[in-house]
Amino acid sequence: MSLEFFITTLVVVVSPGTGALYTIAAGLSRGAKASIWAAFGCMLGTLPHMLAAITGLAAILHASALAFEIIKYLGVAYLLYMAWATLRDTSSFSVEPEVAQKSAGGVIVESILINILNPKLSIFFFAFLPQFVPAEAPSALVRMLELSGVFMAMSFVVFALYGLFAAALRSQVITKPAIMLWMRRSFAGAFVLLGARLAFMER
């Protein structure tokens, strides 16, 4: 793995996006374990896009305006749903032990959907991975799989660190009603903004 690939991947992964936002929200609202599951789900959510890029399906998505628009607006709808659910679900922003916590499976499914319903990821990997695989390489497919694995591992580590840091601050901020309300509104607003940005994205 080249240093250039490592640095580029790190910059891409560290940059805030829907996955990082969801992982931070999970850490603040549900604790360290939920943030780890969220990071794991976000990592799994990138897998279909990587496989699509490697197999060439991203090229079809890029060429088909209808396919791109369908996936894009499904992603917008899901982000708006997440905004609504964040405002509505006050129980998750509590540190009381008797409050029912969302299951690990539920957190993973939500985080996977957040990344799957983002058509830009397929196009990104389609343009990103080939830059680090020489055209004359005898095992280009294997090389792309290796680089994809590195990207997924880095995504998990960075997102988990985001979530664990948020979870460490949980008891200090989550018990204050004013901060709880601000948090719910802020995360809901962030999901709406990300949905709006996705809605205006072009192929």
Secondary structure as a PSIPRED ss2 file (coil, helix, strand):
# PSIPRED VFORMAT (PSIPRED V4.0)

   1 M C   1.000  0.000  0.000
   2 S C   1.000  0.000  0.000
   3 L H   0.000  1.000  0.000
   4 E H   0.000  1.000  0.000
   5 F H   0.000  1.000  0.000
   6 F H   0.000  1.000  0.000
   7 I H   0.000  1.000  0.000
   8 T H   0.000  1.000  0.000
   9 T H   0.000  1.000  0.000
  10 L H   0.000  1.000  0.000
  11 V H   0.000  1.000  0.000
  12 V H   0.000  1.000  0.000
  13 V H   0.000  1.000  0.000
  14 V H   0.000  1.000  0.000
  15 S C   1.000  0.000  0.000
  16 P C   1.000  0.000  0.000
  17 G C   1.000  0.000  0.000
  18 T H   0.000  1.000  0.000
  19 G H   0.000  1.000  0.000
  20 A H   0.000  1.000  0.000
  21 L H   0.000  1.000  0.000
  22 Y H   0.000  1.000  0.000
  23 T H   0.000  1.000  0.000
  24 I H   0.000  1.000  0.000
  25 A H   0.000  1.000  0.000
  26 A H   0.000  1.000  0.000
  27 G H   0.000  1.000  0.000
  28 L H   0.000  1.000  0.000
  29 S H   0.000  1.000  0.000
  30 R H   0.000  1.000  0.000
  31 G C   1.000  0.000  0.000
  32 A H   0.000  1.000  0.000
  33 K H   0.000  1.000  0.000
  34 A H   0.000  1.000  0.000
  35 S H   0.000  1.000  0.000
  36 I H   0.000  1.000  0.000
  37 W H   0.000  1.000  0.000
  38 A H   0.000  1.000  0.000
  39 A H   0.000  1.000  0.000
  40 F H   0.000  1.000  0.000
  41 G H   0.000  1.000  0.000
  42 C H   0.000  1.000  0.000
  43 M H   0.000  1.000  0.000
  44 L H   0.000  1.000  0.000
  45 G H   0.000  1.000  0.000
  46 T H   0.000  1.000  0.000
  47 L H   0.000  1.000  0.000
  48 P H   0.000  1.000  0.000
  49 H H   0.000  1.000  0.000
  50 M H   0.000  1.000  0.000
  51 L H   0.000  1.000  0.000
  52 A H   0.000  1.000  0.000
  53 A H   0.000  1.000  0.000
  54 I H   0.000  1.000  0.000
  55 T H   0.000  1.000  0.000
  56 G C   1.000  0.000  0.000
  57 L H   0.000  1.000  0.000
  58 A H   0.000  1.000  0.000
  59 A H   0.000  1.000  0.000
  60 I H   0.000  1.000  0.000
  61 L H   0.000  1.000  0.000
  62 H H   0.000  1.000  0.000
  63 A H   0.000  1.000  0.000
  64 S C   1.000  0.000  0.000
  65 A H   0.000  1.000  0.000
  66 L H   0.000  1.000  0.000
  67 A H   0.000  1.000  0.000
  68 F H   0.000  1.000  0.000
  69 E H   0.000  1.000  0.000
  70 I H   0.000  1.000  0.000
  71 I H   0.000  1.000  0.000
  72 K H   0.000  1.000  0.000
  73 Y H   0.000  1.000  0.000
  74 L H   0.000  1.000  0.000
  75 G H   0.000  1.000  0.000
  76 V H   0.000  1.000  0.000
  77 A H   0.000  1.000  0.000
  78 Y H   0.000  1.000  0.000
  79 L H   0.000  1.000  0.000
  80 L H   0.000  1.000  0.000
  81 Y H   0.000  1.000  0.000
  82 M H   0.000  1.000  0.000
  83 A H   0.000  1.000  0.000
  84 W H   0.000  1.000  0.000
  85 A H   0.000  1.000  0.000
  86 T H   0.000  1.000  0.000
  87 L H   0.000  1.000  0.000
  88 R H   0.000  1.000  0.000
  89 D C   1.000  0.000  0.000
  90 T C   1.000  0.000  0.000
  91 S C   1.000  0.000  0.000
  92 S C   1.000  0.000  0.000
  93 F C   1.000  0.000  0.000
  94 S C   1.000  0.000  0.000
  95 V C   1.000  0.000  0.000
  96 E C   1.000  0.000  0.000
  97 P C   1.000  0.000  0.000
  98 E C   1.000  0.000  0.000
  99 V C   1.000  0.000  0.000
 100 A C   1.000  0.000  0.000
 101 Q C   1.000  0.000  0.000
 102 K C   1.000  0.000  0.000
 103 S C   1.000  0.000  0.000
 104 A H   0.000  1.000  0.000
 105 G H   0.000  1.000  0.000
 106 G H   0.000  1.000  0.000
 107 V H   0.000  1.000  0.000
 108 I H   0.000  1.000  0.000
 109 V H   0.000  1.000  0.000
 110 E H   0.000  1.000  0.000
 111 S H   0.000  1.000  0.000
 112 I H   0.000  1.000  0.000
 113 L H   0.000  1.000  0.000
 114 I H   0.000  1.000  0.000
 115 N H   0.000  1.000  0.000
 116 I H   0.000  1.000  0.000
 117 L C   1.000  0.000  0.000
 118 N C   1.000  0.000  0.000
 119 P H   0.000  1.000  0.000
 120 K H   0.000  1.000  0.000
 121 L H   0.000  1.000  0.000
 122 S H   0.000  1.000  0.000
 123 I H   0.000  1.000  0.000
 124 F H   0.000  1.000  0.000
 125 F H   0.000  1.000  0.000
 126 F H   0.000  1.000  0.000
 127 A H   0.000  1.000  0.000
 128 F H   0.000  1.000  0.000
 129 L H   0.000  1.000  0.000
 130 P H   0.000  1.000  0.000
 131 Q H   0.000  1.000  0.000
 132 F H   0.000  1.000  0.000
 133 V C   1.000  0.000  0.000
 134 P C   1.000  0.000  0.000
 135 A C   1.000  0.000  0.000
 136 E C   1.000  0.000  0.000
 137 A C   1.000  0.000  0.000
 138 P C   1.000  0.000  0.000
 139 S C   1.000  0.000  0.000
 140 A H   0.000  1.000  0.000
 141 L H   0.000  1.000  0.000
 142 V H   0.000  1.000  0.000
 143 R H   0.000  1.000  0.000
 144 M H   0.000  1.000  0.000
 145 L H   0.000  1.000  0.000
 146 E H   0.000  1.000  0.000
 147 L H   0.000  1.000  0.000
 148 S H   0.000  1.000  0.000
 149 G H   0.000  1.000  0.000
 150 V H   0.000  1.000  0.000
 151 F H   0.000  1.000  0.000
 152 M H   0.000  1.000  0.000
 153 A H   0.000  1.000  0.000
 154 M H   0.000  1.000  0.000
 155 S H   0.000  1.000  0.000
 156 F H   0.000  1.000  0.000
 157 V H   0.000  1.000  0.000
 158 V H   0.000  1.000  0.000
 159 F H   0.000  1.000  0.000
 160 A H   0.000  1.000  0.000
 161 L H   0.000  1.000  0.000
 162 Y H   0.000  1.000  0.000
 163 G H   0.000  1.000  0.000
 164 L H   0.000  1.000  0.000
 165 F H   0.000  1.000  0.000
 166 A H   0.000  1.000  0.000
 167 A H   0.000  1.000  0.000
 168 A H   0.000  1.000  0.000
 169 L C   1.000  0.000  0.000
 170 R H   0.000  1.000  0.000
 171 S H   0.000  1.000  0.000
 172 Q H   0.000  1.000  0.000
 173 V H   0.000  1.000  0.000
 174 I C   1.000  0.000  0.000
 175 T C   1.000  0.000  0.000
 176 K C   1.000  0.000  0.000
 177 P H   0.000  1.000  0.000
 178 A H   0.000  1.000  0.000
 179 I H   0.000  1.000  0.000
 180 M H   0.000  1.000  0.000
 181 L H   0.000  1.000  0.000
 182 W H   0.000  1.000  0.000
 183 M H   0.000  1.000  0.000
 184 R H   0.000  1.000  0.000
 185 R H   0.000  1.000  0.000
 186 S H   0.000  1.000  0.000
 187 F H   0.000  1.000  0.000
 188 A H   0.000  1.000  0.000
 189 G H   0.000  1.000  0.000
 190 A H   0.000  1.000  0.000
 191 F H   0.000  1.000  0.000
 192 V H   0.000  1.000  0.000
 193 L H   0.000  1.000  0.000
 194 L H   0.000  1.000  0.000
 195 G H   0.000  1.000  0.000
 196 A H   0.000  1.000  0.000
 197 R H   0.000  1.000  0.000
 198 L H   0.000  1.000  0.000
 199 A H   0.000  1.000  0.000
 200 F C   1.000  0.000  0.000
 201 M C   1.000  0.000  0.000
 202 E C   1.000  0.000  0.000
 203 R C   1.000  0.000  0.000
